[in-house]
């Protein structure tokens, strides 16, 4: 019970059944209730009483007159409970009415695609009953199972109902005028055996959705032919049940769109175009259908029509990422076809040979030699302003990603699907050059290219077994894997890999080696970790032997791109007790203080501060040594020290 102020005298009770006399006695003996009664009887402050169980529930306010007696309060409580019971009954009646109306509407709209009988004593009567063509009997369809048993609506001797049997024998029956076979309550007839069956009806929508789910599952497994077949079955069912409840144009458009994608994967481009057109006929706002139509047209070398399909998609959904990414690919493909871009022309030749080698299972050395040529083609020299006064013009050259070349790699490798099988740990004894070359190629292709990162997201988990196999993998391959992880560092998929404790050892093994190159691995990884600000990930990494020293070293690096994020990482680590222990903050601080004291020992003392170690009037230290009560801190003049020592202190 909770008593609190209110503007009017109320007793609030939960909506519940009438309390027993014992419960009323317990309630009225509560001191807070007695206080409430006193306040009400003597005109004191206005209160509201709420009685609740452990779970929150609706509370009804019960109005009690000023100064009401205990009997009047209980009478008001009784009236409120009776009213609450009436309200509940009205709600239950309304719910039953709605359920009955919904059932009637469902029966009126129902036109089952099939029935499934189970549990019948006569085994041959069990199974799936499909429509017997277009046969109709007494206003309901006729269904038949594979053993020749019929499920039909019959009129016999002035009565009507559903019969399961083989004419003229009846095995099970249910007397009803409903045109939908009931689920339960069937009676065993002359030729049937107990028990009676349970009957489940499958509506056309249910059958279509089931076939669609099977098609989706087959597509995910890579069985695109089976996916085409399942989507086709769903469309056939929908055509046979045209106008059935739930079979909307939008659902049929999705089925055509899904089959178009599966056919694209099989190289059936003309058929895929037909499915995409059918989807757009049903749903002109289906953006994915425009994209699939564009892919089918592009594969048939109808470049202009493909670009027009993408423009139509942008009219429906301006700024759609999938459409913009596809437009980007086609623009780059057009550049490559024109021959005006030497890099794209060279890439086209290399990737064409790579595709042929992979598909005809060329040797590892052949594929490796091709892959090693790609990273250099994916980078280009670009100017960058510099503050160095010694540089004429204030511009320097730096290596940067060649965006068009990166996009072309995504296009030519089918969204990296061609390269993904190469990103796996090599068998024992095998040369790792192929894996390293594939990792370096993908890292160069996704670096600073958001659309390529998005396309490679689903393959990032393949880095986990590579990093876990630290003992069996060379440092060069691990470095390539970490380079790719860093290139994907802004993506959630890569950050999940960084968070995995099993990959921490391989990741820190690579970072433990100093790297002074212009595109050092540490920058991207540490920047991603600092941006995550996740102490759990940091704790996993700091648990690796030598990891704290790596982060401290990078925090003191002269490279501003890495020392800032490293210091941010250490700042984040200081918010976690586990990370603080693993960083060794206490030990490092003690060593730092000892170092400063040693370096400044010869500097003259200008002032001395006395700092009390205990509050005035507190008990003395347990040692009994008066010196423990205070400590003297000298202020030294470091300007008198040699310049080298002063500079070192400044760095500290």
C-alpha positions, 0 to 999 in steps of 0.5 A: 500500500502506498499513501500519497497526497491527492487533490480529492479524497480517494481510495484506489483499489486494483481492478480485481475480484471481490476480496474475502472477509479476511483480506478486508480485515487485513486491509482495514487493520493496516496503519496507513489505512487507519491514518487515511480514515482519520484524515478523512473523518477529521477533514485533514489533508486529501490522500489517495491510497493505491493497493497493487500487487508485484505487477503493475495493473490498472487502478480504479479510483473509488470516491469516498465522501468527506468524513465517511465512516468505515462502513461507508468506505466499504460500501463504496468499495463494494459498489466499485468492485461490482461496477468493475465486474460488469465492465469486465463482463461487457469487455469479454462479451465484446471480445467474443462477438469480435472473435465470432465475426472474425471467424465468420469472415475468415470462413466466408473468405476461406478457399483452402489450397489443401487440407492436412489430416493427421492422427486418424486410426485409418492410416490411409486417410491421413496425409495431404488432400489437394484440390481435385482439379476444379471439382465442387460439390454442394458449394465446397471444393473436393479434395483428394489425397495420394491414396484416393481418399476424398474430403468433400461436403455431402448432403445425406438424408436431409443433413449435410456435412463433411465426409472423409472416405472412398465412395461409397464408404464413409470413414469420418464425418462432421455435420455442419453447413460451413464450407470450411472443414472443421479442425476437430470434433470429427465422428468415426463412421462405419468404415473408420477406425478410432481415433478421429483425425485432426484436420488442418487447412492450408490457405492459398496465402499460407501455401504461397508463403511456405513456398516463398520461405523454401525459395529464400532458404535455397537462395541463401544456401546458394542453390539458385536452381531450387530457389527458382523452382520454389518461387515458381511453385508459389507463383503457380499456386497464386495463379490457381487461387487468383483473388484469394484472401491475402494474395496481394499484388505486392506479394506477387511482385516480391516473388517475381523479384526474388525469382529474377535475382535467382535467375541472374545468379544462374545467368538466365538474363532474359528470363530475369528481365521478364520476371523484373518486368512482371514485378514492376507491372504489379508494383511500380514502386518496387525499387529492387525490381528496377535494379534487377531489371537493370542488371539483366539488361546490362548483362545483355549489353543493353547499356542505355536501357540498364541506365534508364532503369536505374534512373526510373528507380531513383525517381521512385526512391531518390537517394536509394543506396543500392541504386546509386552503387549500381549507377557507380558500377555502370559509369565505371564499366562504361569508362572501361569499355571506352578505353579512355582510362588506361588503368581501367583497361588494364584492370579489365584484362587482369580481372578477366584472366583472373576470372578465367583462372579461378573458374577453370581452377588455374594454379595457385602461382598463376592466380597469385601473380595476377593478384599481386599486380592489382593493389598498385592499380587500385592506388593513384598519386594525388596532391596534398597541401603541406605546412612544410615551408621547405616544400615549393608550392606547399603541395606534396604527392601521396598515394590515395585510393583510385575510386573508379578502379576500386569500383571496377574490381567490385563489378568484375568480381561480382561484389567480391564473390570471386575472391571470397573463396581465397580468403581462408587459412591455407592447408598445412604445408601449403604456400601462403602467398595466394592468401596474402595476395588476395587479402592485400587486393581486397584491402586496397579495393575497400580502402576509403570506398564506402560502397565496396565496404558495404559489399564486403561486409558479409565476408569479413567473418572469414578473417576470424579463422585467419587471425585465430591461426596465429601460430600456424600463419606467417607474420606477413599474412597476418599483417595483410589480414590486419590491413584488411581489418583496418581498412574495414574499421569503420564498419560494424562487421570489422568491429565485431571481429576486433571484439572477439577474444579469439582474434585478440592474440593474432591482432596484437601480435601484428601491432606489437611490431613497430611500423614506420611506413606511410600506410602503417597498420596501426593507424587504422586499427587504433583509430577504429578501437578509439572510435568504438570506446568499448572497454570490453574490446580493450580488455580483451586486447590488453589481456594479450601478453605485451599488449599494454606496452604496444599501446603505451609505445603508440601513445608516445609515437611521433606520428600524430595520426596514431598517438592521438587515438592511442592516448584516447584509447588509454583514456577510455581504458582508465574508465575500467578497473580491469583495463587499468590493472592490465595497463599497469597504471600504478607501476608506471606512475611510480616509475615515472615519479622515481624518474622525475625525482632522480632527474631533478635531484641536483636542481636547487630547492626554491621553496618547500611545501608541507602537506598533512597526511591526516586531518587535524585532530585525527589519531596519529599514524600506527607507526608512532612516527611523527614524520608520518603525519606530514610530507615535504614537497620541494619546488626545484628550479629545473632551469638550472639543469642542463638543457638535455635534462630539461628537454627530457623532462618536458617530454615526460 
